[in-house]
């Protein structure tokens, strides 16, 4: 049997295998490069989208913060207005209470009584005056006591005048019944209208 030399065939086969390996490696390298480029592009797109979303969220948060600050400022303005209204109402109530407190000078004081001073001690009104007869003082005290508008009517003192006129000096104090303030003011104002 003749000997066959397989060496050239093997070398050729090896060269083909090597070329095939280089081709497959090149194709794999091209495919991997394209795949990485695609993944990189998609990754970069996702990052850009995240940056845009972050910018939009920051804008929304900034707007919400500004709206919150504006709401706080409006709330402060509303509270200031409410305090002003409350102060005005308190001043109005005090004015009404003062008017009502001094209404005995018009309504209940008999003509023969002279009021010398009107003073305020805490929540009490103190009247000091003089008259010719003690019965006028008692009439004033009785009028204040029977009125629902006044409470804690107290007659402090009655002194004889030393001027020989036979008159008497007195001090009387009372408080305004704040619970009856509206009713008493209406009554007093209607009395004033009737007197006019």
GROMACS elastic network, one bead per residue, 0.5 to 0.9 nm:
[ bonds ]
;  ai    aj funct       b0    kb
    5     8     6  0.73975   500
    5     9     6  0.83672   500
    6     9     6  0.53630   500
    6    10     6  0.61804   500
    6    11     6  0.87389   500
    7    10     6  0.50971   500
    7    11     6  0.61944   500
    7    12     6  0.85736   500
    8    11     6  0.51438   500
    8    12     6  0.61189   500
    8    13     6  0.85064   500
    9    12     6  0.50441   500
    9    13     6  0.60012   500
    9    14     6  0.84939   500
   10    14     6  0.60006   500
   10    15     6  0.85031   500
   11    14     6  0.50180   500
   11    15     6  0.61489   500
   11    16     6  0.85899   500
   12    15     6  0.50991   500
   12    16     6  0.62187   500
   12    17     6  0.85990   500
   13    16     6  0.50569   500
   13    17     6  0.61329   500
   13    18     6  0.85270   500
   14    18     6  0.60087   500
   14    19     6  0.85072   500
   15    19     6  0.60659   500
   15    20     6  0.84314   500
   16    19     6  0.50490   500
   16    20     6  0.59752   500
   16    21     6  0.84480   500
   17    21     6  0.59974   500
   17    22     6  0.85124   500
   18    21     6  0.50239   500
   18    22     6  0.61304   500
   18    23     6  0.85292   500
   19    22     6  0.50454   500
   19    23     6  0.60517   500
   19    24     6  0.85097   500
   20    23     6  0.50108   500
   20    24     6  0.60149   500
   20    25     6  0.83600   500
   21    24     6  0.50922   500
   21    25     6  0.58642   500
   21    26     6  0.83301   500
   22    25     6  0.50027   500
   22    26     6  0.58834   500
   22    27     6  0.84215   500
   23    26     6  0.50198   500
   23    27     6  0.60318   500
   23    28     6  0.84221   500
   24    27     6  0.50225   500
   24    28     6  0.59493   500
   24    29     6  0.83487   500
   25    29     6  0.58773   500
   25    30     6  0.84355   500
   26    30     6  0.60097   500
   26    31     6  0.84019   500
   27    30     6  0.50212   500
   27    31     6  0.59592   500
   27    32     6  0.83948   500
   28    32     6  0.58951   500
   28    33     6  0.83328   500
   29    32     6  0.50573   500
   29    33     6  0.59338   500
   29    34     6  0.84540   500
   30    33     6  0.50332   500
   30    34     6  0.60709   500
   30    35     6  0.84317   500
   31    34     6  0.50935   500
   31    35     6  0.59720   500
   31    36     6  0.85116   500
   32    36     6  0.59554   500
   32    37     6  0.83567   500
   33    36     6  0.51006   500
   33    37     6  0.59864   500
   33    38     6  0.84599   500
   34    38     6  0.60253   500
   34    39     6  0.84660   500
   35    38     6  0.50751   500
   35    39     6  0.60508   500
   35    40     6  0.84050   500
   36    40     6  0.58173   500
   36    41     6  0.83643   500
   37    41     6  0.60173   500
   37    42     6  0.85134   500
   38    41     6  0.50494   500
   38    42     6  0.61202   500
   38    43     6  0.84075   500
   39    42     6  0.50324   500
   39    43     6  0.58743   500
   39    44     6  0.83933   500
   40    44     6  0.59411   500
   40    45     6  0.84281   500
   41    44     6  0.50742   500
   41    45     6  0.60806   500
   41    46     6  0.85612   500
   42    46     6  0.61035   500
   42    47     6  0.85544   500
   43    46     6  0.50685   500
   43    47     6  0.61652   500
   43    48     6  0.85957   500
   44    48     6  0.60879   500
   44    49     6  0.84982   500
   45    48     6  0.50487   500
   45    49     6  0.60525   500
   45    50     6  0.85100   500
   46    49     6  0.50158   500
   46    50     6  0.61012   500
   46    51     6  0.86003   500
   47    50     6  0.50006   500
   47    51     6  0.61810   500
   47    52     6  0.86351   500
   48    51     6  0.50102   500
   48    52     6  0.62042   500
   48    53     6  0.85740   500
   49    52     6  0.50242   500
   49    53     6  0.60863   500
   49    54     6  0.84887   500
   50    54     6  0.60041   500
   50    55     6  0.85013   500
   51    55     6  0.61067   500
   51    56     6  0.85786   500
   52    55     6  0.50412   500
   52    56     6  0.61610   500
   52    57     6  0.85204   500
   53    56     6  0.50389   500
   53    57     6  0.60139   500
   53    58     6  0.84730   500
   54    58     6  0.59961   500
   54    59     6  0.84857   500
   55    58     6  0.50629   500
   55    59     6  0.61888   500
   55    60     6  0.86543   500
   56    60     6  0.61710   500
   56    61     6  0.85622   500
   57    61     6  0.59999   500
   57    62     6  0.83984   500
   58    61     6  0.50146   500
   58    62     6  0.59816   500
   58    63     6  0.85000   500
   59    62     6  0.50375   500
   59    63     6  0.61284   500
   59    64     6  0.85677   500
   60    63     6  0.50539   500
   60    64     6  0.60847   500
   60    65     6  0.85076   500
   61    64     6  0.50039   500
   61    65     6  0.60149   500
   61    66     6  0.85008   500
   62    65     6  0.50278   500
   62    66     6  0.60953   500
   62    67     6  0.85028   500
   63    66     6  0.50395   500
   63    67     6  0.60290   500
   63    68     6  0.84388   500
   64    68     6  0.59974   500
   64    69     6  0.85568   500
   65    69     6  0.61606   500
   65    70     6  0.85636   500
   66    69     6  0.50245   500
   66    70     6  0.61083   500
   66    71     6  0.84639   500
   67    71     6  0.59667   500
   67    72     6  0.84983   500
   68    72     6  0.61052   500
   68    73     6  0.85477   500
   69    72     6  0.50169   500
   69    73     6  0.61564   500
   69    74     6  0.85640   500
   70    74     6  0.60897   500
   70    75     6  0.84567   500
   71    75     6  0.59681   500
   71    76     6  0.85058   500
   72    76     6  0.60900   500
   72    77     6  0.85429   500
   73    76     6  0.50371   500
   73    77     6  0.61920   500
   73    78     6  0.85820   500
   74    78     6  0.60634   500
   74    79     6  0.85170   500
   75    79     6  0.60702   500
   75    80     6  0.85072   500
   76    79     6  0.50234   500
   76    80     6  0.60738   500
   76    81     6  0.85357   500
   77    80     6  0.50372   500
   77    81     6  0.61337   500
   77    82     6  0.85299   500
   78    81     6  0.50301   500
   78    82     6  0.60673   500
   78    83     6  0.85696   500
   79    83     6  0.60895   500
   79    84     6  0.85017   500
   80    83     6  0.50368   500
   80    84     6  0.61279   500
   80    85     6  0.85507   500
   81    85     6  0.60598   500
   81    86     6  0.84796   500
   82    86     6  0.60138   500
   82    87     6  0.84584   500
   83    87     6  0.59890   500
   83    88     6  0.84096   500
   84    87     6  0.50348   500
   84    88     6  0.60132   500
   84    89     6  0.84669   500
   85    89     6  0.59925   500
   85    90     6  0.84152   500
   86    90     6  0.59797   500
   86    91     6  0.84426   500
   87    91     6  0.60141   500
   87    92     6  0.84377   500
   88    92     6  0.60077   500
   88    93     6  0.84591   500
   89    93     6  0.59954   500
   89    94     6  0.84258   500
   90    94     6  0.60026   500
   90    95     6  0.84242   500
   91    95     6  0.59882   500
   91    96     6  0.84769   500
   92    96     6  0.60787   500
   92    97     6  0.84292   500
   93    96     6  0.50293   500
   93    97     6  0.59502   500
   93    98     6  0.84096   500
   93   181     6  0.85759   500
   94    98     6  0.59268   500
   94    99     6  0.83956   500
   95    98     6  0.50107   500
   95    99     6  0.60286   500
   95   100     6  0.84155   500
   96   100     6  0.59528   500
   96   101     6  0.82839   500
   96   181     6  0.77891   500
   96   182     6  0.86676   500
   96   185     6  0.73649   500
   97   101     6  0.57746   500
   97   102     6  0.84720   500
   97   176     6  0.68842   500
   97   177     6  0.88953   500
   97   178     6  0.74998   500
   97   181     6  0.68923   500
   97   185     6  0.85305   500
   98   102     6  0.61165   500
   98   103     6  0.84355   500
   98   176     6  0.86038   500
   99   102     6  0.52759   500
   99   103     6  0.60729   500
   99   185     6  0.84627   500
  100   104     6  0.78202   500
  100   149     6  0.81671   500
  100   176     6  0.73337   500
  100   181     6  0.77478   500
  100   184     6  0.74394   500
  100   185     6  0.64660   500
  100   188     6  0.76878   500
  101   104     6  0.69531   500
  101   105     6  0.87012   500
  101   125     6  0.71243   500
  101   149     6  0.87722   500
  101   150     6  0.81213   500
  101   174     6  0.85037   500
  101   175     6  0.74587   500
  101   176     6  0.58985   500
  102   105     6  0.56572   500
  102   106     6  0.75776   500
  102   118     6  0.85127   500
  102   125     6  0.84010   500
  103   106     6  0.53171   500
  103   107     6  0.60140   500
  103   108     6  0.77941   500
  103   188     6  0.75993   500
  104   109     6  0.61208   500
  104   140     6  0.84236   500
  104   143     6  0.86428   500
  104   144     6  0.74937   500
  105   108     6  0.62027   500
  105   109     6  0.53738   500
  105   110     6  0.88617   500
  105   115     6  0.78580   500
  106   109     6  0.63546   500
  106   110     6  0.89434   500
  107   110     6  0.83053   500
  107   188     6  0.84961   500
  107   191     6  0.88017   500
  108   139     6  0.82494   500
  108   140     6  0.59415   500
  108   141     6  0.88642   500
  108   143     6  0.61408   500
  108   144     6  0.72557   500
  109   112     6  0.81164   500
  109   113     6  0.63943   500
  109   114     6  0.83554   500
  109   115     6  0.85144   500
  109   136     6  0.82951   500
  109   137     6  0.86447   500
  109   139     6  0.82927   500
  109   140     6  0.58772   500
  109   143     6  0.86926   500
  110   113     6  0.56324   500
  110   114     6  0.86973   500
  110   136     6  0.65004   500
  110   137     6  0.85017   500
  110   139     6  0.77007   500
  110   140     6  0.70591   500
  111   114     6  0.77668   500
  111   136     6  0.88118   500
  112   130     6  0.86154   500
  112   131     6  0.58952   500
  112   132     6  0.68727   500
  112   133     6  0.82552   500
  112   136     6  0.70978   500
  113   129     6  0.69699   500
  113   130     6  0.58973   500
  113   132     6  0.75991   500
  113   133     6  0.87830   500
  113   136     6  0.68335   500
  113   137     6  0.75790   500
  113   140     6  0.89258   500
  114   128     6  0.85860   500
  114   129     6  0.53442   500
  114   130     6  0.53894   500
  114   131     6  0.62508   500
  115   118     6  0.75026   500
  115   127     6  0.67668   500
  115   128     6  0.58625   500
  115   130     6  0.67003   500
  115   131     6  0.88787   500
  116   127     6  0.76680   500
  116   128     6  0.56072   500
  116   130     6  0.75087   500
  117   126     6  0.80187   500
  117   127     6  0.59550   500
  117   128     6  0.52111   500
  117   129     6  0.67874   500
  118   125     6  0.70861   500
  118   126     6  0.57638   500
  118   128     6  0.65522   500
  118   129     6  0.89666   500
  119   124     6  0.84633   500
  119   125     6  0.59254   500
  119   126     6  0.51520   500
  119   127     6  0.66492   500
  119   128     6  0.84738   500
  120   123     6  0.68776   500
  120   124     6  0.57579   500
  120   126     6  0.60199   500
  120   127     6  0.89094   500
  121   124     6  0.51883   500
  121   125     6  0.63573   500
  121   126     6  0.71839   500
  122   125     6  0.82185   500
  123   174     6  0.87709   500
  123   175     6  0.64490   500
  123   176     6  0.80738   500
  124   152     6  0.88753   500
  124   173     6  0.64671   500
  124   174     6  0.55963   500
  124   176     6  0.77292   500
  125   172     6  0.83641   500
  125   173     6  0.53877   500
  125   174     6  0.54644   500
  125   175     6  0.61306   500
  125   176     6  0.82897   500
  126   171     6  0.69414   500
  126   172     6  0.58354   500
  126   174     6  0.68085   500
  127   170     6  0.81988   500
  127   171     6  0.57256   500
  127   172     6  0.53548   500
  127   173     6  0.60893   500
  127   174     6  0.86796   500
  128   169     6  0.75806   500
  128   170     6  0.58288   500
  128   172     6  0.66152   500
  128   173     6  0.87334   500
  129   168     6  0.85313   500
  129   169     6  0.58354   500
  129   170     6  0.56399   500
  129   171     6  0.67336   500
  129   172     6  0.88079   500
  130   133     6  0.88501   500
  130   137     6  0.85183   500
  130   161     6  0.84468   500
  130   167     6  0.68113   500
  130   168     6  0.54396   500
  130   170     6  0.59801   500
  130   171     6  0.87944   500
  131   134     6  0.71956   500
  131   136     6  0.70270   500
  131   137     6  0.74119   500
  131   167     6  0.54604   500
  131   168     6  0.54897   500
  131   169     6  0.66584   500
  131   170     6  0.82188   500
  132   135     6  0.88700   500
  132   136     6  0.79669   500
  132   165     6  0.76677   500
  132   166     6  0.64455   500
  132   168     6  0.61650   500
  132   169     6  0.89419   500
  133   136     6  0.58261   500
  133   137     6  0.74141   500
  133   166     6  0.79735   500
  133   167     6  0.62388   500
  133   168     6  0.67530   500
  134   137     6  0.52032   500
  134   138     6  0.63855   500
  134   139     6  0.86518   500
  134   158     6  0.82085   500
  134   167     6  0.82305   500
  134   168     6  0.68437   500
  135   139     6  0.60491   500
  135   140     6  0.86335   500
  136   140     6  0.62585   500
  136   141     6  0.86165   500
  137   140     6  0.51013   500
  137   141     6  0.61889   500
  137   142     6  0.85388   500
  137   155     6  0.88344   500
  137   158     6  0.88247   500
  137   170     6  0.75214   500
  137   172     6  0.88247   500
  138   142     6  0.59223   500
  138   143     6  0.84345   500
  138   155     6  0.89345   500
  139   142     6  0.50631   500
  139   143     6  0.60640   500
  139   144     6  0.86066   500
  140   143     6  0.51310   500
  140   144     6  0.62254   500
  140   145     6  0.85419   500
  141   144     6  0.52177   500
  141   145     6  0.60343   500
  141   146     6  0.86140   500
  141   153     6  0.71029   500
  141   154     6  0.78224   500
  141   155     6  0.72377   500
  141   172     6  0.76900   500
  142   145     6  0.50181   500
  142   146     6  0.60401   500
  142   147     6  0.85076   500
  143   146     6  0.54061   500
  143   147     6  0.62400   500
  144   147     6  0.53308   500
  144   148     6  0.83499   500
  144   149     6  0.81223   500
  144   150     6  0.62590   500
  144   151     6  0.79802   500
  144   153     6  0.67157   500
  144   174     6  0.79294   500
  145   148     6  0.77903   500
  145   149     6  0.89661   500
  145   150     6  0.68688   500
  145   151     6  0.69492   500
  145   152     6  0.78802   500
  145   153     6  0.59951   500
  145   154     6  0.89109   500
  145   174     6  0.88962   500
  146   149     6  0.87366   500
  146   150     6  0.82723   500
  147   150     6  0.59703   500
  147   151     6  0.82581   500
  148   151     6  0.74292   500
  148   177     6  0.73608   500
  148   180     6  0.73114   500
  148   184     6  0.77673   500
  149   175     6  0.85934   500
  149   176     6  0.60555   500
  149   177     6  0.51864   500
  149   178     6  0.79419   500
  149   179     6  0.86617   500
  149   180     6  0.59804   500
  149   181     6  0.69827   500
  149   183     6  0.82906   500
  149   184     6  0.56854   500
  149   185     6  0.88071   500
  150   153     6  0.71839   500
  150   174     6  0.64826   500
  150   175     6  0.55480   500
  150   177     6  0.51001   500
  150   178     6  0.86700   500
  150   180     6  0.87233   500
  151   174     6  0.60565   500
  151   175     6  0.52487   500
  151   176     6  0.62654   500
  151   177     6  0.58951   500
  152   173     6  0.78225   500
  152   174     6  0.54076   500
  152   175     6  0.60805   500
  152   176     6  0.87858   500
  153   172     6  0.72688   500
  153   173     6  0.57464   500
  153   175     6  0.70421   500
  154   171     6  0.86002   500
  154   172     6  0.56726   500
  154   173     6  0.53139   500
  154   174     6  0.63480   500
  155   158     6  0.79895   500
  155   170     6  0.76792   500
  155   171     6  0.61310   500
  155   173     6  0.65390   500
  155   174     6  0.89114   500
  156   170     6  0.72723   500
  156   171     6  0.52232   500
  156   172     6  0.55258   500
  156   173     6  0.73769   500
  157   169     6  0.78795   500
  157   170     6  0.54137   500
  157   171     6  0.54589   500
  157   172     6  0.74800   500
  158   168     6  0.64045   500
  158   169     6  0.54769   500
  158   171     6  0.68956   500
  159   167     6  0.86618   500
  159   168     6  0.54392   500
  159   169     6  0.50294   500
  159   170     6  0.64346   500
  160   163     6  0.89129   500
  160   166     6  0.68951   500
  160   167     6  0.61862   500
  160   169     6  0.61957   500
  160   170     6  0.89464   500
  161   164     6  0.69390   500
  161   165     6  0.70916   500
  161   166     6  0.64163   500
  161   167     6  0.54377   500
  161   168     6  0.52217   500
  161   169     6  0.63138   500
  162   165     6  0.76368   500
  162   166     6  0.78639   500
  162   167     6  0.84101   500
  162   168     6  0.89380   500
  163   166     6  0.75901   500
  163   167     6  0.82643   500
  164   167     6  0.78429   500
  165   168     6  0.87932   500
  175   178     6  0.86497   500
  176   179     6  0.87650   500
  176   180     6  0.83300   500
  176   181     6  0.76339   500
  177   180     6  0.54785   500
  177   181     6  0.63778   500
  177   184     6  0.88216   500
  178   182     6  0.83225   500
  179   182     6  0.78551   500
  179   183     6  0.87477   500
  180   183     6  0.54278   500
  180   184     6  0.58772   500
  180   185     6  0.84070   500
  181   184     6  0.52231   500
  181   185     6  0.60044   500
  181   186     6  0.86289   500
  182   185     6  0.51649   500
  182   186     6  0.62701   500
  182   187     6  0.86796   500
  183   186     6  0.52168   500
  183   187     6  0.62468   500
  183   188     6  0.85918   500
  184   187     6  0.50210   500
  184   188     6  0.59592   500
  184   189     6  0.84361   500
  185   188     6  0.50215   500
  185   189     6  0.59479   500
  185   190     6  0.84063   500
  186   189     6  0.51556   500
  186   190     6  0.60122   500
  186   191     6  0.84526   500
  187   190     6  0.51533   500
  187   191     6  0.60725   500
  187   192     6  0.85705   500
  188   191     6  0.50298   500
  188   192     6  0.61774   500
  188   193     6  0.87084   500
  189   193     6  0.62444   500
  189   194     6  0.86386   500
  190   193     6  0.50302   500
  190   194     6  0.61861   500
  190   195     6  0.85844   500
  191   194     6  0.50252   500
  191   195     6  0.61011   500
  191   196     6  0.85798   500
  192   195     6  0.50516   500
  192   196     6  0.61831   500
  193   196     6  0.50883   500
